[in-house]
Structure formats: structure tokens, C-alpha cells
């Protein structure tokens, strides 16, 4: 009888946990934040305890798991609207390599050693640190790598080749771009209608400049923009609400 009860509980908890994880969102299946990982571990531990302890009723497992899911969903909606809370729970990306130079202080702070770095660089098909323009350790633990551009002769550079005939025009256009250096790219400028003033300061730009750029894309109000970012070439990406 005890074995039968354990098997039935196992089947019930399997489908129950499967449903719970589907409710928590697809992110649970992929890369987990620390907060999501803690919730998942606690759910697994509660499920195991109830399966093994047949004297406990199933409600003693279902109730705590439902509470954890409600907490997770509540914080998910909260962080969706509040970037400060999102950074608090999910963390922020860390720049580990800038123009081929290691950021040792950040590696030490993240307890990220050279073997970890070399492993993830190889996974990104990178054989030398000299090739790396920017390497960012994401909050999920994945390393994102941006390589230096190369000219036709195979030399490393920061811009592509331009024909002599339009070099002056290209130069003036490049000068008008915001200078984005040593940052996590693309750099968010507007998130859910909220201007990221700290990122504008890093660019040396103001809200007036940003509004002028948005008006070129038929946007008159920051609140109309769900997400706006800028890449290393100064090109804006705009997604309206």
C-alpha cells in the first residue's frame, strides 16, 4: 500500500509541477536568474518531501508550492515595470573584456577565473583575446562576445573600409554619432516609456537630443516608446507601444 501511495503521489506531483512551471513562464525552462533558481529548488524539495512522507497530506505540498508560484509571478510583474527591482533580482551584466584588455577587478568581483573565460570564448569561436572588442558576462552566466571589425587586409579596426570619394561625408557622419565606448551594447535609452538618464550621461547626450532623434521617427513623446536602444555605430532601435 505504501509503495502504491508513493507511485500515485509521484504521478500527481509530476503533472502538478509541470503545470506550475508552465505557469511561471518559458524563462524557467531556459536560463534562470538567481531568484528563479531559488524558487525552482524550493518547489523540487517540497515535492520530494511529500512524495517520500506518505503520512503527510498532499495539501501540505500543494499550498506552499502555490504560494511560491504566486510570489514568483508577483515579482515577475513588478520587475517588468520597475528596472531597479529588475536589477536587484536579476543582477546586471558585467564587462569582462574591453578592447582586448581584461577587467580583472570585475572578474574578481564575479569570482570568474581565466579558465571560465577561455572556455566561454572557445564556445563563441574566439581563439584570441586580441580579437575581442567587448565581452559581457550576462546575468544568466552566459558570455556575450563582440569581435573587432577587420578590414580587407585582415587588420583589426573599429570601422569598415570607405571609398576615398566619400570619406569626408562618412567622417562627418561618424562624428555626429554618439561615442559609445566600454559599455554593454546595445545601450538602452528608453525602457517602458522611462528615459534611462544614466545611459544618456554615458553618451554625453541629453533628453533634448533624444527627443530630437525620436521626432525623426515620428515619435513626439517618450511615453510612446516601449524600448529604445543605441548600438556601437550610433544607430537607434525604436519599438513603439
C-alpha positions in Angstrom: 0.0 0.0 0.0 2.8 2.4 0.9 4.5 1.8 -2.5 1.3 2.4 -4.3 0.8 5.7 -2.4 4.3 6.8 -3.3 3.8 6.0 -7.0 0.4 7.8 -7.2 1.9 10.8 -5.4 4.8 10.8 -7.8 2.5 10.8 -10.8 0.4 13.6 -9.3 3.4 15.8 -8.4 4.9 15.3 -11.8 1.9 16.7 -13.6 1.4 19.3 -10.9 5.0 20.6 -11.1 4.8 20.5 -14.9 1.7 22.8 -14.8 3.4 25.1 -12.2 6.5 25.5 -14.4 4.4 26.3 -17.4 2.6 29.0 -15.3 5.9 30.5 -14.3 6.8 31.2 -17.9 9.2 29.9 -20.5 12.1 31.6 -18.9 12.1 28.8 -16.3 12.9 26.3 -18.9 15.9 28.3 -20.3 18.3 30.4 -18.4 17.3 31.0 -14.7 18.1 34.1 -12.6 19.2 33.5 -9.0 15.7 34.4 -7.8 14.0 31.9 -10.2 16.6 29.2 -9.4 15.8 29.5 -5.6 12.1 29.2 -6.3 12.6 26.1 -8.5 14.8 24.4 -5.9 12.3 25.0 -3.1 9.5 23.6 -5.2 11.5 20.5 -6.0 12.4 20.0 -2.3 8.8 20.3 -1.2 7.7 17.9 -3.8 10.2 15.3 -2.8 9.4 15.6 0.9 5.7 14.9 0.3 6.3 12.0 -2.1 8.6 10.3 0.5 6.4 11.1 3.5 3.1 9.3 2.8 1.8 10.3 6.2 1.7 14.0 5.0 -1.3 15.1 3.0 -0.9 16.4 -0.5 -2.3 19.8 0.6 0.8 20.3 2.7 2.8 20.3 -0.5 0.4 22.0 -2.9 -0.3 25.0 -0.6 3.4 26.0 -0.2 4.2 25.5 -3.9 1.2 27.6 -4.9 2.4 30.3 -2.5 5.9 30.2 -4.1 4.5 30.5 -7.6 2.3 33.5 -6.6 5.4 35.1 -5.2 7.4 34.4 -8.3 4.6 35.7 -10.6 4.1 38.8 -8.4 7.8 39.7 -8.5 7.9 39.0 -12.3 5.2 41.6 -12.9 6.8 44.0 -10.5 10.2 43.7 -12.2 8.5 44.1 -15.6 7.6 47.7 -14.8 10.5 48.6 -12.4 14.1 48.4 -13.7 15.6 49.0 -10.2 13.8 45.9 -8.9 14.8 44.0 -12.1 18.5 44.8 -11.5 18.1 43.8 -7.8 16.7 40.4 -8.5 18.2 39.5 -11.9 21.5 41.3 -11.5 23.3 43.4 -14.2 25.7 42.4 -16.9 29.4 42.7 -16.2 32.1 43.8 -18.7 35.0 41.4 -18.5 37.0 42.3 -21.7 37.3 45.8 -23.3 39.2 46.2 -26.5 41.3 43.0 -25.8 42.1 44.0 -22.2 40.9 42.0 -19.2 38.8 43.7 -16.5 40.5 41.9 -13.5 38.6 43.8 -10.8 35.2 42.7 -12.3 36.4 39.1 -12.8 37.5 39.0 -9.2 34.1 40.5 -8.0 32.2 37.9 -10.0 34.6 35.1 -8.9 35.1 34.4 -12.6 38.5 32.8 -13.4 40.6 32.7 -16.6 39.6 29.0 -17.3 35.9 30.0 -17.3 36.7 32.9 -19.6 38.8 30.8 -22.1 36.1 28.1 -22.1 33.3 30.5 -23.0 35.5 32.3 -25.6 36.1 29.0 -27.3 32.4 28.3 -27.3 32.0 31.6 -29.1 34.6 30.6 -31.7 37.2 33.1 -30.4 40.8 31.9 -30.3 42.5 35.1 -29.0 41.6 37.9 -26.6 43.0 40.4 -29.2 40.0 39.7 -31.4 37.6 40.8 -28.7 36.1 44.2 -28.7 33.7 43.6 -25.9 32.9 40.5 -23.7 30.0 40.8 -21.3 29.0 38.3 -18.6 25.2 38.3 -18.7 23.1 37.9 -15.6 22.3 34.3 -16.7 26.0 33.4 -16.7 26.4 33.4 -20.5 29.3 35.3 -22.0 28.3 37.6 -24.9 31.2 38.5 -27.2 31.5 41.3 -29.8 34.5 40.9 -32.1 36.6 43.7 -33.5 35.9 44.5 -37.1 38.5 43.7 -39.7 39.5 45.4 -42.9 40.0 43.6 -46.3 43.7 43.1 -45.5 42.8 41.2 -42.3 43.9 44.0 -40.0 41.8 44.8 -36.9 39.9 48.1 -36.9 36.9 49.8 -35.4 35.4 50.9 -38.7 34.8 49.3 -42.1 36.6 50.4 -45.3 35.3 53.5 -47.0 36.0 54.7 -50.6 38.1 57.9 -50.9 35.4 59.7 -52.7 33.0 59.8 -49.8 35.5 59.8 -46.9 34.7 63.3 -45.8 31.0 62.7 -45.8 31.4 59.4 -43.9 33.8 61.1 -41.4 31.3 63.9 -40.7 28.5 61.4 -40.2 30.7 59.3 -37.9 31.5 62.5 -35.9 27.8 63.1 -35.4 27.3 59.7 -33.8 27.3 59.4 -30.0 30.6 57.9 -28.9 29.8 54.6 -27.2 32.8 53.0 -25.5 33.3 50.3 -22.9 29.6 49.8 -22.3 27.2 46.9 -22.6 25.8 47.2 -26.1 23.2 47.9 -27.3 22.7 50.6 -24.7 19.0 51.1 -23.5 17.9 54.7 -23.7 14.2 54.2 -23.0 12.6 51.2 -21.3 8.8 51.0 -21.0 8.4 54.8 -21.6 11.1 55.7 -18.9 14.2 57.5 -20.1 17.4 56.0 -18.8 19.2 59.2 -17.9 22.3 57.4 -16.6 22.9 55.9 -20.0 22.4 59.3 -21.7 25.0 60.7 -19.4 27.4 58.0 -20.5 26.8 59.1 -24.1 27.3 62.7 -23.3 23.8 63.4 -24.6 20.6 65.0 -23.1 16.9 64.3 -23.2 16.6 67.2 -25.8 18.9 65.3 -28.1 17.0 62.0 -27.6 13.7 63.8 -28.3 15.0 65.3 -31.5 16.2 61.8 -32.7 12.8 60.3 -31.8 10.9 63.0 -33.7 12.7 61.9 -36.9 10.9 58.6 -36.4 7.5 60.3 -35.8 7.6 60.0 -32.1 6.7 63.1 -30.1 6.6 61.7 -26.5 8.8 59.4 -24.6 5.7 57.6 -23.3 5.0 56.3 -26.8 8.2 54.2 -26.8 8.3 50.8 -25.2 12.0 50.3 -25.9 14.8 52.4 -27.5 18.4 51.4 -27.6 21.6 52.6 -29.4 24.3 50.4 -30.9 28.1 50.9 -31.2 27.6 52.8 -34.5 25.1 55.2 -33.0 22.1 53.7 -34.7 18.8 53.9 -32.8 16.4 51.0 -32.4 12.9 52.1 -31.5 9.9 49.9 -30.6 6.7 51.9 -30.1 3.9 50.9 -27.7 
